[in-house]
Each structure stands twice: as structure tokens, then as C-alpha cells.
């Protein structure tokens, strides 16, 4: 409690519930009274209770996506002074938007900060899986080339039919990049997009059946949890490839593991997993699966942009101005 009281001196009070790099931390502390969960050394309940008990309790919180902390009713009960949640993720599946609306809490997310980098990552994974780049690289590193000869053939990228689940900011950028590589694009979304020059599929299984590669780039919600299930994977077929840069729970992970083990699909590129940071052990031995640690957005440029966007959203809130990247509440 003493450290919290010392921190509350003349700047708007803000709770920080994620790890940030040193420059990000400095930028926040220059402008706000930061109560930092990780530096406090306290478990979350004790930290929130202490934050709520200071004379001028925090009115804003910075949270991360894909973590274990949810901004839900229990969270707001613990710190009832909160009136703003700023997420450092584009997705908001970790925030109870209905509860925020009920309590008058405004929400901001990262907006388009990550879109370009995530789209680049998705295309990179697609090329890697089809051309077997990572597997071939390890083939060379293990000294197998002189012993076993040329590595098995990969698959051409140009001409592939790519189905994209979720044609939002990221999905649209993925589509444009793959068009430039000579791919044919189709998509599934909540509704057809008038501005999209691609074939629309209302049914994800039908989209998968018409695709050589299926890219998951949708948000995670009740409708999209396990939107890629065993039936969708079977529709994708034995020569099909799955790329997931959305959320781990968009895909039924046990079904995906079975489909890969049984050869019902040809391969996968996965940046996200259901039980992060845990990854199914079966995937570790598969050279037709490329995996990265939820890092599609992790570039120096996007991190700098995220810092600026987070600070700007907080400053807007404390100044009584509209948020830069508001999330619509139900």
C-alpha cells in the first residue's frame, strides 16, 4: 500500500496489467500514475484491492489480449473506480463488453497498429509451409543433404486458392498480398463486403472445400470459437493447409492435431494456440507444421506504434475527449 500511495502524485491514476518494455514503461510513467501489477510482486486479487484502496483510485486500466486476466464483472467489482479499459491487442475477447456497457466503462483497442505485421506474418507462414522452408533449413543444418540428397518437393504458391475467414483489416491485407503472388482469394465473414472483389462464402465448410489454403484471421467470440472444427478440416482435405494468426480457440486444437496425425490435411502454420504458452506435444515432431509463439505482431515498429496509441487513448480519456480507437459496446 505504501508504494501505491507514493506513486499517486499529481498524474492521472492508471493500472498496468501487462509486461511492457522499458521505453513503453517510461512513456506511461511520464504521463500517468502507473500502478504496475508485475512490479508490485502481488497476486492479482491483492493488487487490485490495494489499487482500489488508495485515496485517488485508478480510473483507467491497460490490459493485454490473450492473457489470463479478464476485464469482467469480478474485475470491475475489485476496482469499481475504473471507467476506461485500454487493450494493447486488436481483439477484445478478454473484455466483457456487455459488462463495460452496463457500468459505463469505455474501451479502446490497438486498432490497426498490428495489421500490416500480422498480414506479413501470415503470408510468410503460408509460404513457409507450402515450400517447406523451415523443414528444409533444418535438413541442411543436420547435415542430411550430402547423405540423403535433395529435400522432398514443396508446393507452388502461385495459383493457390486461398480462403480467408474474417476479411477485416488484417484479412484484407492478407488478401492483397496473396493476390500479388497470383493466388485466387475467397472469404467468409459475418456478411458480404461490397468493397471486396472476392468470392463470398456464407458457410465455412464450403469455403474450406473450395480452398487449397485456409487462413484464420477472425476475432474470437461465441460465434467463431472452434469455427474450424473437424468437419471444416475434412472439407479442406488431404492437400490442404491451415494458417491461424487469429486466436487459438478459433480452431478446435485436438481436432487439428488428429487431422495432421492422420494425414487428413497436408500441413499448418500456427502463431496461436488454445492453451498458450502450452503447445500440443504431437505438433513438435511434425515437419509439416510451422509454429511461432504468438508473435505475428511483434516488430520494433509495431511496438513503438502501440506505445504511442496506448498513451494517446489514455490521454484522450483523461482529457474528456473521444478515444482514438474506440470499441463499440453492445
N, C-alpha and C positions, 0 to 999 in steps of 0.2 A: 504493500500500500504506500509506503514512504516513497519508493521510486516513482510510482504513478503521480503522487502529489507533486513531486519535484518537476515532473515533465509538464504539468499543467500550468503554463506561464505565458499568457498573452497571445497564444495562437489557437486557431480552431482545433478542437479535440477530435482525433481520428484513431480508430482501431485498425491495426495492421495484422492480418491473419495469414500471411504467406511470407515465404523467404524472398527477399529481393537482393539484387547485387548492391555493392557499396554506393555506386553513383545514384542509383534509384533511391536508396535509403536517405542519402544526403539531400536529394531534391525534395523528398517528402518532409524531412525534419526542418528544412529551411522555411517551410510554409505552414506546417501543421504541428500540433502537439501529438506526436505519434506514440501510441501505446502498443508495443510490439509483443505479440504472443510468444514468438520464438526466443527473443532475448530475455523475456521475463522468467523463463525456466519453469513456469507453472503449467499444470494441466488446464485444458480449456475451461472447464466449469469454474475453477478458482480464478483464472484470469478474467473471465467475463464478470464474475461477481465483484472483483476488485475494481474493474473498469467502471462498473455501474455505480460504485460507492463513492467515487471521488466527487468533490464539491461541484465541478462543472463536467458532468459525464459526457462521453463522446456522442456526437450526433451522426457520424459517418463511419463506415467500415469498408476496408479494402479486402476483398476475398479473391480466391483463385478458383478456377474451374478444375474439375477432375480430381479434387482433393477429398478429404474425409469430412471437412467442415461444411455443413449445410446452413444456409440462411433461411431458417424455417421458424415455426411458431416458438419452439423452445429457445432458439437463439435470440429472438426478439423479446421473449419473456425475461431472459437473463439480462439484457441491456435494453430496457424499454425506451431509453432516450434516443435510440437510433432512428434517423429519418432518411438516411441515404445509404445505399449499398453500391459500391463500385467494383465490378468484377474485372479482373485482368484477363478474362477469357472472352471469346466471342460467344460461346454457348452459355446458357443460363440454367442448365438442368440442375445446378446446385443451389438455386434460389427459388423459394416458394413464391412465385409471382402473385398468386391469389392472396397469400398472407400479407405480402407487401401492400397490395391494393387496399386490403381491409384496414391496415394500420397507417396508411398514408405515407408509406416509405417509397421514395423514388429510387429507380435502379438505372445504372449505366453499365455498359459493357465495353469491350475493346473495339467495337465497331469493325472497320476494315483493316485495322493495323496489321493483322496476320495474313490477310487473304492472299497476297502475292506469294509470300514464302510458302504457305501451305499448298498452294496450287503447284508451285515449282517442285515441292517435295513429292506430291502425288504423282506427277509426271515422271520424276526421277525414279520412284519406286516401280512404276509401271514398266519403264524401260529396263530397269534392273532385272525384274522378274522375267520379262519376255526374252531378253537377251542373255539371261543368266550371268550377269556381270559379277555379282558378289561371289557366286559359287565358282565361276571360272578364275576369279582372282585368288581364291583360296587354293584352287587346284594348282596354280603356278607357285604359290607360296610354299605348299607342301612338297614341292619338287616332283610332282606327278607327271608333268608334261613330258620330260625326257623318257620316262618309264612307260607311261600308258598312252602316249600320243595325244592327238588333238582332243580337246574337250567336246562333249556332245553338242550338237547344234542347238542354237536358240531359235527364237521365233521372230519374224519380221514385225516391226511396229506399224509401219505404213500400211494402210488398208484395213486395219483392225476396226471392228465395230465396238465402240465403247459406250456403255450405258452408264449414266450418272444419276445416282439417287440424291436429289437435292441440288437444284440449279440456282442456288443463291449466289452471293458474292464469290465464294470460293469455287463452287461448281461451275459457274460461268467462266471464270478464269482458266480452270482446268480444260473446259471445252475448247476455248480459243487456242490454247497451247497445243492440244491434240489435233485440232483442225489443221494447224500449221504443219503437223507431222504426217498429214494425209489420212487421218482417221475419220471414220463416219460416226457422228455423235447422235445419241438419243438420250432421253431423260425421263425420270419420274419426279413429280413434285406434287404438292397439295392441289395444284390446279395448273392448267397450261399457261405458259407465259407468252403473251402476244409478241414480245420483242425477241423471242428465241427462235432462230431459224432451224430448229432441230425437231426430230420426230418425238412426239409426246406419248408416253405410255402411262395410263392410269393404274395399271397393275404391275407390281414389281416383278412377279414371276414372268410375265410376258416380256418385260424389259430384259430380264436375265436371259430368257430363251433366245432373244434376238441379238445378244451381245457376245463378243469374244472376251471382253474385259468389263467387269462391273466395278464402278468406283463409288464408294460410300462417302458422301460429303454433306449429309443432312444433320440437322440438330437432333439432340436426343430428347424425346418426350414420350408420353404414353403411346402415341401412335407409331413412333419409329423404334421403340425398344424391340430388338430382335426382328427388325424389318427384313433382315437377311437371315432366313431360317433354313432348315434342311431342304424344304421344297424349292426355295429360290436357288440354293446351291446346285440342286439336281437339274434345275432348268438351265443354269449356266453351263453345266456339262463338263465332260472329261477334258476338253481342251480349254476350258475357261479359266480365267484368272480373276481373283478378287483383290481390290485395293481398298483399304479402310484408313482414311485420315479424319473421320468424323469423331465418334465416340465408341469405345469398346463394346458397349452394350447395344449398339446398333446391330451387331452381329451376334447370333447365337453361337458363342465360342465353342462349346462342346460339339455342336453340330459341324462347325468348321473344321475342328480337329479330326473328327471322324471322316468328313468328306476328303480331307487331304490324305489321311492314312489309307483310305480305301480307293484312292485314285479317282474319286468322283468329280474333282476339279483338278486343274493342272498345277496351280500354284497360288501364292498370295503375297501381298505386300502389306504389312501391318505396322502402323505407327501407334495404334491404341489397342488396349486390351481391357477385358471386363474387370479383372482383379488387380489392376496396376498397383504396385510395380511387379506383381507376380505374373509370370508368363507360363502357360502350359508347357510342361516338360517335353511333351511329344514334339512340339514345334522346334525345339532346339537342334534336333538331329536332321531336320528337313532342309536339303539344299535348294528346294524349290520355294522356300519361304524367306522373304526378306523382312527383317524386323528392325525398328528403331524405337527408342524409348520416349514416346510421346513428344517428339522433338521437331515436328514439321514446322512449327512457328519459331524455332529457336535460332534466330540470327542476331548479330550485333545490331543490325539496323532496326529490326522489329522490336528489340528490347528497348532501344532508345526511344522509338516512337511510342511504345507502350507507356514508358515513364511520362513522357510529355502528355499523352492523352489522359492518363490517370490523374496527374496533377491538375490538368485543365478541368476535368469533370468535378473534382473536389472543390476547386476554386469557384467554379460556377455555382455549385450547390451552396457553399458558404456565403456567396455574394447575392444569393437570391435570384440568380439568372438560370435560364434553361440549360440543362445538361447538354454536352456536345454530342454524346452518343446514347440517347435515352432508350430504354427498353419499354415497349408498350406493355402496359399491365392489363389484365383481363377485367 
